Amino acid sequence: MKTGKLIRMGMLLLVIPMLSGCWLLAAGGAGAYGGYKMKEKGYEVQSPVKKEGTDSSTEKKD
């Protein structure tokens, strides 16, 4: 009786960490699908970093 309960608890402790990876994969897939659908409707991704003009320190000087 006690060993059966111990085995069931051990199996439960092994299965729970495996399921957490599945949830991460499902959430990533849902995010990718949402991005794909938004791109179809005309939305575009914008970079948060924008260049403003040219920086004189990055230009090559002869």
N, C-alpha and C positions, 0 to 999 in steps of 0.2 A: 504494500500500500504506500509506504513512504518512498520507495524507490521510483514508483510510477509518477508520483507527484514531483519528485526531484527531476526526473527526465522531462516531464512536461514543462517545468519552469526553465530548464536548460534550453529546450527547443525554442521557447518563447524569447529568451534572451538572445539567441542566435538569429532569429528571424527578424526582429525589430530593426537592427542595424541594416540589414539587407533591404528592407522596405524604404528606408530613408533615401537611398540612392535612386530608387524608382521615382520618388516624389520630385527630386531635383531634376531628373531627366524629363519628367512630364511637364514641370514648370518651364524649363528651358524650351521645350517643344512648343508649348502654348505661346510663349513670348515670341519665338521665331515666326510662328504662323500669324500672329497678330501684326508683326512688322511687315510680313509679306502682303497681307491684305491691305494694310494702310498704304503701302507702296503702290498697289494696284489702283487705289482710289486717288492717287496723285500727291500724296504727302511725301516729303523728302526729308532725309536726315541732315541736320545741320551740325557742323563742327562747333563746339563751344569756344574754340580758339580761332580768332580771326586775325589776319595780317592787315595792318593798316599802312599802306605805302611801302617804300623800300627803306631798309635800315642801312645807314652808311657804314656801320661797322662790319656788315656781312659782305659788302661789295669788295671785289678784287681791285687792288690798287697797283698800278705798274710803276 
